[in-house]
Amino acid sequence: MPLRLDSKAAGFAADFTALVDARREADEDVSRDVSAILKAVRAHGDTALADYTSRFDHHDLDVSGWAVDPADCRAALDGLSTPLRDALELAAARITAYHEKQRPVDSDGIDAAGVRLGARWTAVDAAGLYVPGGRAAYPSSLLMNVIPAKVAGVQRIAMVTPTPKGEINPLVLAAAQIAGIEEIWRVGGAQAVAALAYGTDRIKPVDVITGPGNAWVAEAKRQLYGVVGIDMVAGPSEIVVVADGQNDADWIAADLLSQSEHDPTSQSILFTDDAAFADAVEQAVMRRLPLLSTQAVATTSWAANGAIILVRDLDEAMPLVDRLAPEHLELAVDDPDRYFAQVRHAGSVFLGRMTPEAVGDYVAGPNHVLPTGRRARFSSGLSVLDFMKRTSFLGLTPDAIQAIGPAAVALAEAEGLPAHAASVALRL
């Protein structure tokens, strides 16, 4: 059964704090294992990749092939049913349109002191994309990661994906074709992340690595941050739904289960001001669970990490939501903007009764790669900016350095840096 809390009950503050502070990351202590894998790939390159692939994915890269033939991607796309191909292409078009609006604008101007100041944005040279294999094979995530890089202007995108027993999900290949990826490597796990970061004889290094993965992949990205840029260290998925009693309980139950079915460590939380509706949603969840092919995972997640929180009114819920800083937040009410105005910390917000989080996973347009584990307090979802960097520039005329130079000399001397002071003073 999910956790049930009531804001009017004694001990609510402590119980809610425990919910906020609870950790749902995988139990495995993977740091040491990942560190060893990274060192092996850095030292032995392709040999280590082949060994790990044989051990974990049970195939020989020299037999199955290191890279996916682009013809296989074209064939996978051609083999899709028309509705599914149309769905992927619609998703790609909408994701592209949304992210094109994120492209930053260069600046260049002269201020009141006569100093030329500005900034220029450029894309990284190469990006690496990790695409999970096995149970978690999501073509939608491929589109969400590749398209912002393409919009940013990244020239080379290298994709890595595990292929258990040499097999790869044809939907992933079809999405790669739509996204225009031509470099796909049949390697996965922490060793693939290491290959992208350090480079091997076959795989050239990249500048930024993005994409979801298991605990080993996430830990590899964390350890390699600084060698390369990363999107984020992602944890288990989560959703918070704020809903009044005017909603259809089945709809809200389905929304909660849309995250529970991801992983046993996923979390789904409902805030409501209606006790009868809370009961109805809980009953609807129990009715819907047996209908899911993902029943086992969703049941474990809902029982271990689900929560229903009764509040006096929905305004009381909003500061509690901010403390959770959820990856996904649904505001299933008639006037969602009223409550949205109170939200400071959330990865993505879904406004109104007709906006299920699941539509954002596929075709809405905004990116579904979002901060988890309360990281929305200080970070944002994946965007075009993750594949770009800003270079500032400035230029001084003789009059401009006369205007601001003396202050620079004074500060340099105060900091005990005489060469700094001289480099300015000599020009005055």
N, C-alpha and C positions, 0 to 999 in steps of 0.2 A: 504494500500500500504506500502511496506517496505521503510525504510529510504534510500535515495539516497544521496551520498556524492561524491564530486570531489575534489581531492587534489589540483587542480589548482584554486579552487574557494576561494574568500575572506571568511574568517571565518571558513575555514576547520579545522584549528587547534583546535579552541574552540568546534566545532561540534563533532570532533572525540574524544576529551577529554570527552565530555558529554556522548558519547557512551561507552567509556571505564569505566566511573564511574557509569553508570546506574546500579541500583540494580534490580534483577529480582526474588529475593527470595519471597516466598509466603507472602501475605499481613498480614496474621493472626498473631496477637501478641500471640504466643503460649507459651512463656516462663513461664508465671505464671501457666497456666494449666498443663504443663509438670511437673513443680516442685511439684505441688500438687499430681499428679499421682505417681511420684517417691516416695514421702513421704508415700503415702498410701500403696504402694507395699512393701516398706521397713518395715512398721509397721504391716501390716496385711497379707502379703504374698499371699498364694493361694486364700484366701477369696477375697482380692482385685482383683486378676486376674479374678476370676469367675464373680465378679460384673461388671468389665469393659467389659468383653467379652459379657455378657448378654446385656449390654447397647449399645455397639458399633457394635458387630457382630451378635447380635440377636439369640444367641443359648446358651443352658445350657451345660457347659462343663461336668457336671456330667452325662448328658444324651448322648451327642455326643461323649464323651471321651476326656480326656485331651491329650493323645498322639496318634499319628497315628500308626496303626498296621503295622509293616514291611511287612506283607503279602499284604497290600494294595499297597505298593510301587512295589512289585514284580508283582502284577496283572496289575498295570498301565503300567509298562514297557512291559509286555507280550501283552497288548492290543494295543500297538502302531502299526501303519503301518510299514512295513519294511523300506521304505525310510526315515521315520521320526526317527525310531530307529537308523538306520545307520548314520543319520546326527548327532544325539546326541552323538553317540559313536565316530564318527570322531572328533567332537568338543572336547570331553573329552580327546581323545588321543593326539590331537595337543596341547591343553592347558597343559597337563601333560608334554609333551616333552619340551615345551618352558620353563616351570617353573622349571623343573629338572636342567636346566643349571644355575639357580639362586642360587642354594644351596651354601652357603659360605664355605670356607675352614678354618679349624682351623690353628693357627700359634703357633710355639714354637721354640725359638732359643736363642742363647747366644750372647750378643753384645760385643763390643770391651772392655768394662769395666768388663766383666765377669758376667754380670747380665743376668739371665734367664728371658725372656719376652715372653708373648704370649697371645693368646685369644682363648676361646673355645665357640662355638655356640651351644645352646640348644633350643629346641622347648618349647613353653608354654605348660602347662599341658592340658588346655581346651580352646576351642574357641567356641564362639557363632555366629551363622549365622542368620541374619534377611532376610527373603524372603517375599517380598510384596505379598498381595493377592488382590482379586478384579480385577480392570482394569489392574493394572501393575503386572501381574504374568509372570515372565520371567525365564524359566528354564536355559537359557544361563547365567544369573547372578548367579544362584545357582552353576553352574559348575565353574564359574570364582572365586567364593569365597571359595568353598570347596577344590578345587584341590591344590591351593598353601598351604593351611593348611595341607593337606595330605602329600604333598611333603616335607614340613618342618618337619614332624614327629609328629604332634599333635595327641595325643592318643584319646582324646574325643572331638567330635564336636556335639554341640547341636543346632538344628535348630528350630527357631520359625517362625510361619507364621499365619496370620489371616485367619480364615475360615468363611466368611460371611454365616450366616444361616447353619453353619456346613459343608459347601461345600469347596472342595479344588481342584485346577486345577490338573487334572491327569498328565499333562506334567511335572509339578513340582515334583510330586511323582516319575515319571519315571526317571527324572534327579537325584533325590535323590538316587534312586536305583543304577544308574550307578556310582554315586559318592561315594557310600558306606556309606551313612548316616543312622544310625539306631535309632537315638534319635530325634524325631520330635514332637514338641508341638503345639497344636492348639490355640495359643495365638498370638496377634499382637499388634501393636501400641507402644506407649511409655511404657505401662505397661509390655510388653514382654521384652523390653530392660532392664527395671528395674529388672525384674526377673532374667535375665541372669547375671546382674551385682551384685545384692545383694544375689541372691539365695532365694528359698522358700522351704517349706517342700518337694515339689515334684521336683523342678528344682534346681539342684546344680549350684553354681556360676561358671563363666568362667573367663578367664584371658584377653581375647581379644574379642571384638564384631565387626563384619564387616557386610556389606550388605546394600543395598539401602532401602529407605523408604520415607514416606511423611515428611512434615515439623515437625510433632510431633516426629517422629522417629529420624530425624536428630538432633532436639533440645535435645532429651533425651540422645543421644550419646554425644553431646557436654557437657551437664551438668554432665554426669557420667565419663567423661574422668579424669583419675586419680584414680578413683575406679577401672576401667578397662582400658585397652588399646582400642583404636578404629582405624579403617582404616582411616577415614577422615569425615569431616562434608560436605556432598555433597549437592550441589545446583542444579538448573536446568541444563539440558544438553545443550551442545553448539558445534557448528562446524564452522570452518573457512576454506574456500576453496580459494586457490590462483590458478587462471586459466587464461591462455591466450586464444586468439580467435581461436585457432586451435582445441579446444574441441567441442564435441557434446553438444549443449545447453541442450538437454533433459537429458543427463547423469548428468550434473552439477545440473540441477533443481532437479532431483531425489535425489542427494546427499544432497542438502540443506534441502529438505523435510524429509529426513530420520531422522533428528533431530527435525524438527518442529512438527512432529507427536507425539513426546514423551509427550509433556505437553504444555499448553498454555504459560508457562513462558520460554520454550526452546528458543534458539537463533541460527540463521543461518546467516552467513555473507560471502559474496563473494567479493574478491579483483580481479580486472581484469584491464588490460591496454587497453582494446578494448571496446569502447563505444557501437558499434553495437552488440557485443557479450553480453554485460551487458543487453541490451534491449531484446535480444533473450532469455536469461536465465529467465528474469522476465516474459516474455510471456509464456515460457515453464512451469514455475511454475504455472501460472494461468490456463493453459491447464490441468496440471496434478492434481491439487487439487480436482476437482470434481470426479476424478477416485478413490480417496482414501476412504476406509471405515473410516479412521481417519480424514476426511475432516474438521470437525468442529474444532478439536483441532489444526490441522496443519494451518488452515486459520487464526485462532486467533493468533497463535504464529508468523507466517510469517508477519502478518500485524503489530503486536505490537512490535516485537523484531528483525525482519529480516532487513538486510542492504545489499546494493550493493555499493561498494566503487570503484570509478574509479581513477586509479593512472597513473602517467606518464609512469612508467615502473614497472616491478615486483620487481626489486631491491628496489624501493621506498616502496613497500608494506611490506617488511620484518621487519623493525623496528616497523612498526605499528602493525604487527601481534604479535611481542614480547610484546608490551604494553597490548594487549588483553590476552596474555598467555592462549590460548584456550585449552579446554579439548581435542578436536580433530582438527587436521590440515591436510588438503589435499593439496598436491602440484601437481596439475594436469598440468604438463609441460613435455617437452621432456627430460630435464636434471634436475630432481628434486634434485639431490645431490648438485648442485650449490646453490640452495636456502636453502636446509636443513642445509648446513654449516653455514648459517647466523641465524639459529633459536636457541635461548637460552631457551625460555619458551614455552613449549607445553606438554600436557599430553601424547599424542601419535601422531605420524606423519605418514601419508600415502603417499607413494612415487610413483608418476607417474599417468598417465591417467587411467590405468587399475586397480587401487587400491582404490576402494570405501571404505569409513569408515565403511559401514555396514558389510563388510566381517570381519573386526576386532571385531565386536560385537559377532561373532559366532564361526568361525572356524579357524581363522588365527593362534592363539596361544597366543600372548601377551594379558595381562589382559585388560578388558574393564572397570574396576573400576578405574576411573581417576579423578584427581582434577578438579574442576569446579570453576567458579567465580573468575578467575585470580589466583587461588591458585597454578597453575603450576609454578608460580614464585619461590615457596619455597617448594613444595612437589611433590611426585611422585605417580604413579599408584600403585595399590595393588600388592604385590609381596610376595614371600616366606619369605622375611625378616620381614614382618609385623607379622609373627607368631613365630618369633625367637628372642632371646636376646643373647647378647655377654657378656661373663664374662672374664675380663682380669685377668692375673695372673703374678706374678713375684717371683723370688727366688734369694737370694744373698748368696754367699760364704763369708768366712772371708776376702778374698782378694777383693771381689766386694764391700763390705760395706766400706772397707778402701779407695776404689777408689772414691766412690760417697757420702759417709756418711758425711764427713766434710762440704760439700756444703749444705746438708740438715740441719745440725745443725745451720749453719750460717743463713739460711733463716728462720728457726723456731725462732731463737732468735730475728731476725729483725722483725718478726711478733708478738713478745711478747707472745710466746707460749712455756714456759719453759719445760713443760712435753713432748711436741713433741721433743724438742731438747735433753732432757735427754734420751728418749727412743732410740735415735740413738747413742748419745755420750757414753752411758754405754757399747755399743757393740764395740766401737772403741778401 
